[in-house]
Amino acid sequence: LVSDHAAYICDINVPTITGPFFILIFIISITCNSLLLCVLFIYENLKSITNIFILNLACSDLIFTITLPFWAVDHLHHWVFGDSSCKFVTAVFFVGLYSSVILLTAMTVDRFIAVVLHKLNSNHTKRKKYAIGACIAAWVISISASLSDAMKVEVENLDGKNYCYDKSDEQLGRYLQVSLLFFLPFVVIIFCYSAILKTVLQGLNRKKHKTVAVLLYIVAVFFICWGPYHIMLLIASLYKPNSCKEQLEVAYHVCEMLAYSHCCMNPLLYMLSQKLRKHLLNLLRCENVGRKNRERSTSLNPSVTQNVAFSVQSSAV
């Protein structure tokens, strides 16, 4: 039975599944993250620290999402876009991945300061400056790290088919980068949320419970999606199977599909917030948008306000 099961797995044509799946994730992610950005810009206060992080995470997800059609075509027809596109798409892919984990870590540290170290949380302006600085640093680090990844990949023709992949043998450098930009943030996040949950369970700062819960879900889903993928990368680098390499490849592609689906998860998790759900419904119904535009035009034109006030006085007389 084991041998029959192994043979069945070896016969599975995974690329015919992953290609259409990536296209589906691309459509869902573009739609959901675009709606989230519209809600943030139209209804929400972007001066809020949490909203600043959510805005950057949505942009990170969109950046990652635009690479999915390329990987879908790669799975279905191999790489057909050339060497420069191979490097560019790889760089964009890693910018989206690295920025997500760094932004989530920064957001978790901010929640740690707000909930656990609330006595030091008196200066909101200073905290906001730190949050903006953390977002800028996340993008700088992500772009710098992704450039090193992009320089390692190139297109090679094997058996008449082009492949875009990493040809370098720098295993130690790859392990260090994965550890620093994935597992180290994971340890930091576990520490912060352990302290946050301990403080919450002690009954302090109950008004922050909902925000903490939503952010905890966001972080948990990120590591549930990306954790197996990074573990499979390490296994694939260290372990070379003697028979049926397709078994390892099937497991890798399943983890890959789970990881890539994360880019459309965050907007769905944000909808746990009742306020954001209300804003989304208003956006879909086109409610409050026109009213907000009229309020803006009125505030920009003081003469309108004066005329309205004069009319009210006249009617009162």
Buried (B, 14 or more C-beta within 10 A) or exposed (E): EEEEEBEEBBEBEBBEBBBEBBBBBBEBBBEBBBBBBBBBEBBBEEEBBBEBBBBBBBBBBBBBBBBBBBBBBBBBEBBBBEBEBBBBBBBBBBBBBBBBBBBBBBBBBBBBBBBBEEEEBEEEEEBBEBBEEBBEEBBEBBBEBBBEBBEBBBBBEEEEEBBBBEEEEEEEEBBEBBBEBBBEBBEBBEEBBEBBBEBBEEEEBEEBEEBBBBBBBBBEBBBEBBBBBBBBBBEBEEEEEEEBEBBBBBBBBBBBBBBBBBBBBBBEBBBEBEEBEEBBEBBEEEEBBEEEEEEEEEEEEEEEEEEEEEEEEEEEE
